[in-house]
Amino acid sequence: MDLTGTPGNSKIYLNWSVNTTLLPTSTWRIGYYSQTVASTIVATDSLTNTVRAYTLTGLTNYAWYTVTLNAMLDSTSILTDTARVMPTDRLVYLPLILDQVEVLVLREH
């Protein structure tokens, strides 16, 4: 499982991918923690297993949040991943995309 978080203004946009097949009865549980919150908040625990995105709202800008995503089967976590993200109203978030380019240098003698 791969969880990514993108900062927004008082928000965190979450996206994730799964490299395995989940049982139809499994669900997603999303919790987050921040030193400003001082306890773990469960944002949701009832997303169906086909969902791959969620937005956390009402967050404090410039505070780091640790977000944990769990795939749940009954009440047991079967997959988990964590992301650390800081919501902000001042930055435009641009993901860095790298592309390998071969450079051929010709020299004349």
C-alpha positions as CSV (number, residue, x, y, z in Angstrom):
1,M,0.0,0.0,0.0
2,D,1.2,3.5,-0.8
3,L,-0.4,6.6,0.9
4,T,0.4,10.1,-0.3
5,G,-0.8,13.4,1.2
6,T,-1.0,16.7,-0.6
7,P,-1.3,19.9,1.4
8,G,-4.1,22.4,0.9
9,N,-5.6,25.4,2.8
10,S,-6.6,23.8,6.1
11,K,-6.9,20.5,4.2
12,I,-4.9,17.4,3.4
13,Y,-5.8,15.5,0.2
14,L,-5.1,11.8,0.6
15,N,-4.6,9.3,-2.2
16,W,-3.5,5.7,-2.0
17,S,-2.9,2.6,-4.1
18,V,-3.0,-1.0,-3.1
19,N,-0.9,-3.8,-4.7
20,T,-3.1,-6.6,-3.5
21,T,-6.8,-7.6,-3.7
22,L,-8.9,-6.8,-0.7
23,L,-11.9,-8.8,0.4
24,P,-15.2,-7.2,-0.4
25,T,-16.1,-6.8,3.3
26,S,-12.9,-4.8,4.1
27,T,-13.1,-1.1,4.8
28,W,-10.7,1.9,5.3
29,R,-10.0,3.6,8.6
30,I,-8.3,7.0,8.5
31,G,-6.9,8.6,11.6
32,Y,-4.6,11.6,12.2
33,Y,-2.5,13.0,14.9
34,S,-0.9,16.4,15.5
35,Q,0.8,18.0,18.5
36,T,-1.9,20.7,18.3
37,V,-4.6,18.1,18.6
38,A,-2.7,16.0,21.2
39,S,-4.7,12.8,20.5
40,T,-5.5,10.6,17.6
41,I,-8.7,11.6,15.7
42,V,-10.5,9.0,13.7
43,A,-11.7,10.8,10.5
44,T,-13.6,7.9,9.2
45,D,-13.7,4.1,9.6
46,S,-16.4,3.1,7.1
47,L,-15.0,3.8,3.6
48,T,-15.6,0.9,1.2
49,N,-12.6,-0.9,-0.1
50,T,-13.0,0.6,-3.6
51,V,-12.3,4.2,-2.4
52,R,-8.8,5.5,-3.1
53,A,-9.0,9.1,-2.0
54,Y,-10.2,11.2,0.9
55,T,-9.9,14.8,2.1
56,L,-9.3,15.8,5.7
57,T,-10.7,19.3,6.4
58,G,-10.8,21.8,9.2
59,L,-7.1,21.4,9.9
60,T,-4.7,24.0,11.3
61,N,-2.3,25.4,8.7
62,Y,1.4,25.1,9.5
63,A,0.9,22.2,11.9
64,W,2.4,18.8,11.0
65,Y,-0.2,16.0,10.8
66,T,0.7,12.3,10.9
67,V,-2.1,10.5,8.9
68,T,-2.5,6.7,9.2
69,L,-4.5,4.7,6.8
70,N,-5.6,1.2,7.7
71,A,-7.3,-1.5,5.6
72,M,-9.7,-3.1,8.1
73,L,-11.2,-6.6,8.0
74,D,-13.8,-6.8,10.8
75,S,-11.9,-5.0,13.5
76,T,-8.4,-6.1,12.5
77,S,-6.0,-3.9,10.5
78,I,-4.6,-6.0,7.6
79,L,-2.7,-3.2,5.8
80,T,-1.3,0.1,7.0
81,D,0.6,3.2,5.8
82,T,1.5,6.6,7.2
83,A,2.1,10.0,5.7
84,R,3.2,13.3,7.3
85,V,1.8,16.4,5.8
86,M,1.5,20.1,6.8
87,P,-1.6,22.0,5.5
88,T,-0.8,25.6,4.3
89,D,-2.4,28.5,2.6
90,R,0.9,30.0,1.2
91,L,2.4,27.3,-1.0
92,V,1.5,26.0,-4.4
93,Y,2.3,22.3,-4.2
94,L,4.0,21.0,-7.4
95,P,5.1,17.4,-7.3
96,L,8.5,16.8,-8.6
97,I,8.6,14.7,-11.7
98,L,11.9,13.4,-12.9
99,D,12.5,12.0,-16.4
100,Q,15.6,10.3,-17.4
101,V,17.1,11.6,-20.6
102,E,20.1,10.2,-22.4
103,V,22.5,12.7,-23.6
104,L,24.8,11.8,-26.5
105,V,27.9,13.9,-26.8
106,L,29.7,13.9,-30.1
107,R,33.3,15.2,-30.2
108,E,35.2,15.9,-33.3
109,H,39.0,15.1,-33.3
